[in-house]
Amino acid sequence: MNKPERLPLARNEFADDFAAARGFSGARGLSFEEPLIFEIGRPETTGVDLDEPAPFDDRLGGLERADPIGLPGLSEPEAVRHYVRLSQKNYSIDANLYPLGSCTMKHNPRFNEAAARLPGFCDVHPLQPASTVRGALELMDELAHWLMEMTGMAAAALSPRAGAHGEACGMMAIKAAIEARGEAASRRVVLAPDSAHGTNPASAALVGFEARVVPCGADGRVDLAALKARLGADVAALMLTNPNTCGLFERDVVEIAEAVHAAGAYFYCDGANFNALVGKVRPGDLGVDAMHINLHKTFSTPHGGGGPGAGPVVFSARLAPFAPIPFVRRDGERIALVEQVEPGSRSFGRMAAFHGQMGMFVRAFAYMISHGSDGMAQATEDAVLNANYLRASLKDLMSQPFGDQICMHEVLFDEAWLKGTGVSTLDFAKAMIDEGYHPMTIYFPLVVHGAMLVEPTESESKASLDLFVATLRDLAFSALEGDVERFSQAPRHAPRGRVDETRAARKPILKWTPPSGG
Ligand SMILES: *Cc1c(COP(=O)(O)O)cnc(C)c1O
């Protein structure tokens, strides 16, 4: 039989350009290439069909726009596909284990979402009369109560919008307390360990303090003697994360708090890792004066990605008088939002407009009441158990910077075990992407060379952890056996390969420029 002659493909300019840039369609398997919306949109296309406007008198006095506005025009199905395809490029906790240390990427129960979508919560407006939002105020009051109960603290401020915003809030309360003591000019230093999250010194500096470092000891914890030696009449506060960013509990925390207080300073705790303590230890009992709580980490509200977040702050009795407005006040049957600093109050004022992120409050509260105090304590235990399961399963291959010791909710490895392999922490992380995993947190904490900080969270099953362990062990063997190819070219199967991250950070292209003549 004669082979049918192959007809020349009918091509157009668009298809040619596209093929030159990305292979033919750019799609691989069921993973779609997706151009920018401006590249697929055409100004003459629209998803809606509007009548021509009736003749009208132009009141712009000749100032009307003369050029086209330049928005991309798409039909409805094109717009839907564009955004669905982009959403599919997002790695998420709904897709797979997300071991990003210090970030607590755990499952967001759908019950939280259902509660947050109740019209009485999601349709309220911050300028509505208080008499019409009694239920929302009740929920805020309950949430504040649960936070104070779990932390053993005297007051709560719900308005901060993120953990870092909460740190600034705590620092402002400490500043107000120090000013009230007449020591504003002399107490200007805030201490933080060298393993601290970068937001700690930044928050202290933002509020006008001088950030100074206290070193860690060989066990990965604050060097108590060095801290005591540094404390003095110039110190306003210590900022300490507990468990710290090496995943270790600061065993000397009570002695640290006593030393800080004896020096006349305040003890700020970065509560980002509170998910390792809930139901087990109350920070107030450890001597903490202020602590932010990342609802998006500990209490399973979605991470904002720049969107709505919430970082409530709890205060000890010593700092409670300086807490910000607004707050909910309950007086018998009456409930009200106190929005002004009242005469005689020592509140430092306001952090932000309105009361905070209602949607996050509802989600966090839904999580709390659905777990109950016993359920939250179990979540804490399981988070710590899962991290230690990973530690025990990987410790024969991967090295730990502070020796093999029981960790809390996250386990820290370093790059010592990769020495001489030609594979770096970055390469190892990139190769995980080829295996379908988001990398762990790398190069943080900064005190550890080539840090790899793994936080599995309590939401992973044993089967899921076993597959993760098998994958990391396979990668580790490849690295140790000298298969550098597998790493240096990684990720090979992601929509984009290894990017020049320095250039991307230093010279980002933030603006789309239409092709010339277009
Ligand atoms: C996440 C985190 C923060 C900051 O919290 P955001 O909500 O991201 O602002 C601060 N400290 C530690 C240790 C963290 O893990």
The ligand as an ORCA input file, in Angstrom:
! r2SCAN-3c Opt
* xyz 0 1
  C       6.487     32.521     59.794
  C       7.391     33.073     60.822
  C       7.368     34.446     61.155
  C       6.571     35.482     60.398
  O       5.215     35.229     60.247
  P       4.380     35.856     59.033
  O       2.974     35.525     59.345
  O       4.897     35.178     57.805
  O       4.653     37.324     59.010
  C       8.166     34.866     62.189
  N       8.967     34.018     62.857
  C       9.035     32.697     62.551
  C       9.947     31.799     63.337
  C       8.257     32.185     61.510
  O       8.328     30.888     61.198
*
